[in-house]
Amino acid sequence: MASMKQESEGKRPSGLGQAGKPLFQSKAALSTSALAWRGSGDPRIPLSILTPHDMCDVEKAQSAVFFVGAVPVEDAGWLVSRVWVGQIRQASDMLHPGSCPCCIRLNGLGHALVALFQERVKGLCKYFSNLVIICSAEERALVQENLARDNLVIGFYGLKAVSSRFSCQS
C-alpha cells in the first residue's frame, strides 16, 4: 500500500524490498501443522509418539506415558503412566473432526489425552511436563493422524519432531 506522500508524488512502491527481494516470507521455516510443537514459547505440553524401540533417550522423570494398544513395556520411572486399549480409526472412517460431539467415541485416544490433561490441571495426578505415547511402528502414523484431527488435543499438546537417526537397538 502506498503512503499519501508517495501517491501525491506519483511514486508507487513496487512490492519489492531491497535488491528486488519480496517483502514477505516466501519459505516458512516452521511446520504448518497445527499439532506441531513450536518450541519453548509454545504453552502446550510437548508430545512425542514413539515405538518401544525408541524409548532409550526419553527423560521419564518429568514425563507422562500413554501405552497404546499394548501392555506397558517398561512402566517404571514414569511420572504418570496410562494404558489405552481401543481401536484407532482411519481418518476416512471419521466424518467430522475428532472433537465433534457425535464422533468423540470414535477417537477414544484423543478423549483419554484430554482427560489426562484435566487430571493434571486439577491436581489429580502428578504434574508432568512432557507426554510420550508408545505405540507399534505400524500404528504410529495413524495415531498422529488421529490426534492432528482432534481440535481439543491440538489445544493442549504439541507434537515434538522425533529424530529417526537413532534406535535403542544395537
C-alpha positions as CSV (number, residue, x, y, z in Angstrom):
1,M,0.0,0.0,0.0
2,A,1.4,3.4,-1.0
3,S,1.6,6.2,1.5
4,M,-0.2,9.5,0.7
5,K,3.1,11.2,0.1
6,Q,4.1,8.5,-2.5
7,E,0.8,8.8,-4.2
8,S,0.9,12.6,-4.4
9,E,4.4,12.4,-5.9
10,G,3.3,9.7,-8.3
11,K,5.7,7.1,-6.7
12,R,4.1,3.8,-6.1
13,P,6.0,1.0,-4.3
14,S,6.9,-1.9,-6.5
15,G,6.1,-4.5,-3.7
16,L,9.8,-5.4,-3.6
17,G,12.2,-4.6,-0.8
18,Q,16.0,-4.1,-1.1
19,A,17.7,-5.6,-4.1
20,G,14.4,-6.6,-5.6
21,K,13.5,-9.2,-2.9
22,P,9.9,-9.8,-1.8
23,L,8.9,-8.1,1.4
24,F,7.1,-11.2,2.7
25,Q,8.4,-14.6,3.8
26,S,8.3,-17.0,0.9
27,K,9.7,-20.1,2.6
28,A,8.3,-20.9,6.1
29,A,10.8,-22.4,8.4
30,L,8.2,-23.7,10.8
31,S,5.7,-26.5,10.2
32,T,2.3,-25.5,9.2
33,S,0.7,-28.4,11.1
34,A,-1.5,-27.2,14.0
35,L,-0.3,-30.2,16.1
36,A,3.4,-29.4,15.7
37,W,5.1,-28.1,18.9
38,R,6.8,-24.8,18.3
39,G,9.5,-24.8,20.9
40,S,9.9,-23.3,24.3
41,G,7.5,-20.4,23.5
42,D,4.7,-22.8,22.9
43,P,2.5,-23.1,26.0
44,R,1.2,-26.6,25.1
45,I,2.6,-29.8,26.6
46,P,5.3,-31.3,24.3
47,L,4.1,-34.7,22.9
48,S,6.3,-37.4,21.4
49,I,4.9,-40.5,19.6
50,L,7.5,-43.3,19.9
51,T,7.8,-47.1,19.4
52,P,9.1,-49.3,22.2
53,H,12.5,-49.4,20.5
54,D,12.8,-45.6,20.6
55,M,12.4,-45.1,24.3
56,C,16.1,-45.1,25.3
57,D,16.6,-41.4,25.4
58,V,13.3,-40.3,26.9
59,E,13.5,-38.4,30.2
60,K,11.0,-40.3,32.3
61,A,11.2,-38.4,35.5
62,Q,9.1,-35.4,34.2
63,S,7.0,-37.3,31.6
64,A,3.7,-39.0,31.5
65,V,3.4,-42.0,29.2
66,F,0.4,-43.5,27.3
67,F,0.9,-47.0,26.1
68,V,-1.4,-47.6,23.2
69,G,-2.8,-51.0,22.4
70,A,-0.3,-53.0,24.4
71,V,0.7,-53.9,27.9
72,P,3.4,-51.5,29.1
73,V,6.9,-52.4,28.0
74,E,8.5,-50.7,31.0
75,D,6.2,-48.8,33.3
76,A,8.8,-48.0,36.0
77,G,10.3,-44.5,36.3
78,W,7.5,-42.5,34.5
79,L,5.8,-39.7,36.5
80,V,2.4,-40.8,35.3
81,S,1.6,-44.0,33.4
82,R,-1.6,-44.9,31.5
83,V,-2.6,-47.7,29.1
84,W,-5.2,-47.1,26.4
85,V,-6.7,-50.1,24.5
86,G,-9.1,-49.2,21.8
87,Q,-9.5,-49.1,18.0
88,I,-7.6,-46.4,16.2
89,R,-9.7,-45.3,13.2
90,Q,-8.7,-44.3,9.8
91,A,-9.4,-40.6,9.0
92,S,-11.7,-41.8,6.2
93,D,-13.9,-43.5,8.9
94,M,-14.5,-40.2,10.7
95,L,-16.9,-37.8,9.1
96,H,-16.1,-34.9,11.4
97,P,-13.1,-33.6,13.4
98,G,-12.2,-35.7,16.5
99,S,-13.6,-33.2,18.9
100,C,-17.1,-33.3,17.3
101,P,-19.6,-34.4,20.0
102,C,-21.0,-37.2,17.7
103,C,-17.6,-38.5,16.9
104,I,-15.9,-38.3,20.3
105,R,-16.2,-42.1,20.9
106,L,-14.5,-42.8,17.5
107,N,-11.3,-41.2,18.7
108,G,-11.1,-42.5,22.2
109,L,-7.4,-41.8,22.5
110,G,-7.9,-38.1,22.0
111,H,-10.6,-38.2,24.6
112,A,-8.2,-40.0,27.0
113,L,-5.5,-37.5,26.4
114,V,-7.8,-34.6,27.2
115,A,-8.9,-36.4,30.4
116,L,-5.3,-36.8,31.4
117,F,-4.7,-33.0,30.8
118,Q,-7.8,-32.3,33.1
119,E,-6.3,-34.6,35.8
120,R,-3.1,-32.7,35.6
121,V,-4.8,-29.3,35.9
122,K,-7.0,-30.4,38.8
123,G,-4.0,-31.9,40.7
124,L,-5.4,-35.5,40.5
125,C,-2.2,-36.8,39.0
126,K,1.5,-35.7,39.3
127,Y,2.4,-32.6,37.3
128,F,4.1,-33.8,34.2
129,S,5.9,-31.5,31.6
130,N,6.0,-33.9,28.7
131,L,3.8,-36.6,27.3
132,V,5.0,-39.7,25.5
133,I,2.8,-42.0,23.5
134,I,4.2,-45.5,23.0
135,C,2.7,-47.5,20.1
136,S,3.7,-50.0,17.5
137,A,5.5,-48.8,14.4
138,E,2.5,-49.8,12.3
139,E,0.1,-47.6,14.4
140,R,2.4,-44.6,14.7
141,A,1.3,-42.7,11.6
142,L,-2.4,-43.5,12.3
143,V,-2.1,-42.2,15.9
144,Q,-0.5,-39.0,14.7
145,E,-3.2,-38.5,12.0
146,N,-6.0,-39.0,14.5
147,L,-4.5,-36.6,17.1
148,A,-3.9,-34.0,14.3
149,R,-7.7,-34.1,13.6
150,D,-8.7,-33.6,17.2
151,N,-9.0,-29.9,18.0
152,L,-9.0,-30.4,21.7
153,V,-5.8,-32.4,21.7
154,I,-4.2,-29.7,19.4
155,G,-5.1,-27.1,22.0
156,F,-3.4,-29.0,24.9
157,Y,-0.5,-30.9,23.3
158,G,2.1,-30.1,20.7
159,L,3.9,-32.8,18.7
160,K,7.6,-32.7,19.0
161,A,9.7,-33.7,16.0
162,V,11.4,-37.0,16.7
163,S,14.7,-37.8,15.1
164,S,14.8,-41.1,13.3
165,R,18.5,-41.1,13.2
166,F,18.9,-43.4,16.2
167,S,17.4,-46.5,17.6
168,C,18.0,-48.1,21.0
169,Q,18.6,-51.4,19.4
170,S,22.3,-52.1,18.8
